[in-house]
Amino acid sequence: MWVISVYEKNDIHMFEFDNQEEAKESFKKLKGNKVLSEVIYYNDFDSKEIEEAYVNAKVS
């Protein structure tokens, strides 16, 4: 799941997307201070996959 958080003066708006492409297209169109985040549920993975994702994580 992908989430865009848009911060305005007194409000925060959040939008959820099922895929990255759709989220990126909407991100380009939104104005203001915004953050695009991927939500990962760790209980969907085994411990080896979690460790590998942690080791290979990068901030972009």
N, C-alpha and C positions, 0 to 999 in steps of 0.2 A: 504494500500500500504506500502511496506517496501523498504527502500533505504539503500544502502551501499555506504559510502563515503570513498574513498581511497586517502590518502595524500602522495604525493611524493615530491621530492625536489622543483620542480617548477610547479607541476601539481596537479590537483584534478580531480579524476574520480568518477562519480556517476553511480550507477546501480540500476534500479527499478525492484521490484518483486511484484507479485500479492498475494503471500502467504508467511507465515512465514517459513515454512519448506524449501522451495526453497531458500529463502534468507539466512537461517542459513547454509545450505549446501555450498553455494557459499562463505559465510563469512569464513568458515573453510579453503577453498582452496586459498583464496586471501592472499597475503603477504604484509607486510608493515603496516603502521599506518592506521587503519580503524575504522569506526563507523557504527553500524547497528542501524537504526532508523525506528520507525513506524510512518507513517503519518496518522493523523486522521483529517477528515474534520468535524468540529463541526456543520456545518449547516445540516449535515445528522442526527443529534440527537436532541431530545427535551431538554429543560433546566434541567429537573430532571436527565436525563442520564449524562449530562455534569457535573453537580454538583457531582454526585456519582463518576464519573471517577476521578474528581479532588481530592475528599476526599480520595479515595482509591489508588491514584497514588503512585508508588514507583520507585526508580531508581535502576536499576540492572546493 
